[in-house]
Amino acid sequence: MRILVAEDNPICSCLTVHLVRKHGYYVRAVLNGAAALSALEREEFDLVLMDIRMPQMDGLAATRAIRAQEQKTGKHLPIVAVTAHTSTEDRERCLAGGMDDYIIKPLRNCDFVAIVEKLCAAPANLPQFA
């Protein structure tokens, strides 16, 4: 499986990339939504972990652009909001903005596994790292 991580914070990006690689998935990290759009033009991904607040283009704007492109192609790329904002309103805003799910930073292994299983039909026997 190929996962794109859009995260501007170097520490959060490093931790997320490590978590994804630990499960044996290909991962590519970019610093903002504009870079995510560029990466999606060059490569195919099975899932995007998208930070909400990033410079140049935030996660919601990038998601809108991806969803607009999907209207032309008929494809659907699962996009998961990744944010430190934990309110119900934040979650609703992300889902209303076209994201498929919402996960809180820092990513926990069990949350990552649940998202992958839910959105990507991954095998249920993923290793359960603590």
Steps between C-alpha positions, in 0.01 A plus 500: 500500500616852418434780749554873455561703815440876475641653818696821550630426851829308464457307824140395423603411146791286619284317755225436246743378234659267754159359599401439137834338413479281808201332335695443180320759289657735250479857629574838351496816712435853377486833682165647392186454295652643183784247521242226561320594177831491313585159645158367399562615142822295486414193708199293597419457866249285687452737793584857598565606859436876475585754766237772519714805570796540268663798329445580132195270470323346796354152513141606437593696186709210374215258565257722307742501206538121512124449518448737204747295296319182599182637347677474165660159554232319698763368741502549876812536711450455875617812685533506877517827690789502743474773761564590860159669514264265679162672510187358343481812283851437365408142412178608330683771304751246370235249398287773340814614316523168317727300726411136562602488862673688777789401725662690784873573531720353608395192305468191709565162345153365581334804338715467189423129466127565543503768229692281255267206560190719466596700191735275307365150555837401646535159654386483861825331604716813499760484776387676816802700614474684830 
